[in-house]
């Protein structure tokens, strides 16, 4: 679903300072690092937004369960839950502008989920590496023979860092869980290195 809150790229720029947002553990249990990923391979990307208003929402939810409260026994609509936990429109636009500017993707290809909790888009490994100032490798799991696209660490601008919980694919490896499984054309062969 395309978000109505995101107009074409605005003129203001984010600060350039960036730092490591997440770093992989030194050892990935049962996973073996392979070759660099092909830069032209297209992969699905998710930027998961940080939750906002958790403390306030917790108080409100406790009031729903308190027989002494005026809110007792009431419920929250899906919209109320979304409003309570999602980032502001301004913060979401900041993330979307950074993603669009860093990858060069058209704004129409980066979508905000209906829950306003993540941005979804497809990017090449080259675009993903530019977005996150990272290098991607293909990891293989020893038993289930899963393959995954992983980086050792990734960076985001300081202005965006507190707005993002995490990004997929990046540093996480969980066999059998919802992670992107690499196609066979992901790895560079030795003649391309």
GIVEN-V247242 format. One record per pair of residues at least 24 apart in sequence whose ideal C-beta (glycine too) atoms are under 7 Angstrom apart, sorted by sequence separation. I is the first residue (numbers start at 1). J is the second residue. If there is no record, write none. Layout:
i->I j->J
i->I j->J
This chain:
i->60 j->84
i->92 j->116
i->95 j->119
i->103 j->127
i->132 j->156
i->148 j->173
i->57 j->84
i->103 j->130
i->57 j->85
i->102 j->130
i->103 j->131
i->102 j->131
i->146 j->175
i->86 j->116
i->53 j->84
i->54 j->85
i->86 j->117
i->144 j->175
i->148 j->179
i->149 j->180
i->53 j->85
i->99 j->131
i->144 j->176
i->148 j->180
i->52 j->85
i->82 j->115
i->148 j->181
i->149 j->182
i->51 j->85
i->52 j->86
i->82 j->116
i->139 j->173
i->141 j->175
i->147 j->181
i->148 j->182
i->52 j->87
i->132 j->167
i->146 j->181
i->147 j->182
i->50 j->87
i->149 j->186
i->49 j->87
i->49 j->92
i->138 j->182
i->49 j->95
i->47 j->95
i->138 j->186
i->138 j->187
i->47 j->99
i->98 j->157
i->98 j->160
i->94 j->159
i->95 j->160
i->94 j->160
i->49 j->117
i->95 j->163
i->48 j->117
i->49 j->118
i->94 j->163
i->95 j->164
i->48 j->118
i->47 j->118
i->46 j->118
i->47 j->119
i->91 j->163
i->46 j->120
i->45 j->121
i->87 j->163
i->45 j->122
i->44 j->122
i->45 j->123
i->43 j->122
i->14 j->94
i->42 j->122
i->43 j->123
i->42 j->124
i->43 j->125
i->41 j->124
i->45 j->128
i->5 j->89
i->14 j->98
i->40 j->124
i->41 j->125
i->39 j->124
i->43 j->128
i->39 j->125
i->40 j->126
i->5 j->92
i->6 j->93
i->10 j->97
i->38 j->125
i->39 j->126
i->5 j->93
i->9 j->97
i->37 j->125
i->6 j->96
i->9 j->100
i->9 j->101
i->9 j->107
i->8 j->107
i->36 j->135
i->37 j->136
i->37 j->137
i->6 j->107
i->36 j->137
i->37 j->138
i->35 j->137
i->34 j->137
i->35 j->138
i->33 j->137
i->34 j->138
i->34 j->139
i->2 j->108
i->6 j->112
i->33 j->139
i->34 j->140
i->43 j->149
i->32 j->139
i->3 j->111
i->31 j->139
i->32 j->140
i->2 j->111
i->3 j->112
i->31 j->140
i->1 j->111
i->31 j->141
i->32 j->142
i->28 j->139
i->30 j->141
i->30 j->142
i->37 j->149
i->50 j->162
i->1 j->114
i->30 j->143
i->50 j->163
i->49 j->163
i->50 j->164
i->18 j->133
i->49 j->164
i->50 j->165
i->48 j->164
i->49 j->165
i->47 j->164
i->48 j->165
i->48 j->166
i->48 j->167
i->47 j->167
i->46 j->167
i->46 j->168
i->45 j->168
i->24 j->150
i->43 j->169
i->24 j->152
i->24 j->153
i->23 j->153
i->22 j->153
i->22 j->154
i->20 j->153
i->21 j->154
i->21 j->155
i->20 j->155
i->21 j->156
i->19 j->155
i->44 j->180
i->18 j->155
i->43 j->180
i->18 j->156
i->18 j->157
i->19 j->158
i->17 j->157
i->18 j->158
i->21 j->161
i->16 j->157
i->17 j->158
i->15 j->157
i->19 j->161
i->31 j->173
i->14 j->157
i->15 j->158
i->21 j->164
i->15 j->159
i->22 j->166
i->41 j->185
i->14 j->159
i->28 j->173
i->30 j->175
i->41 j->186
i->14 j->160
i->24 j->171
i->38 j->185
i->22 j->170
i->23 j->171
i->38 j->186
i->22 j->171
i->37 j->186
i->38 j->187
i->37 j->187
i->38 j->188
i->35 j->187
i->36 j->188
i->34 j->187
i->35 j->188
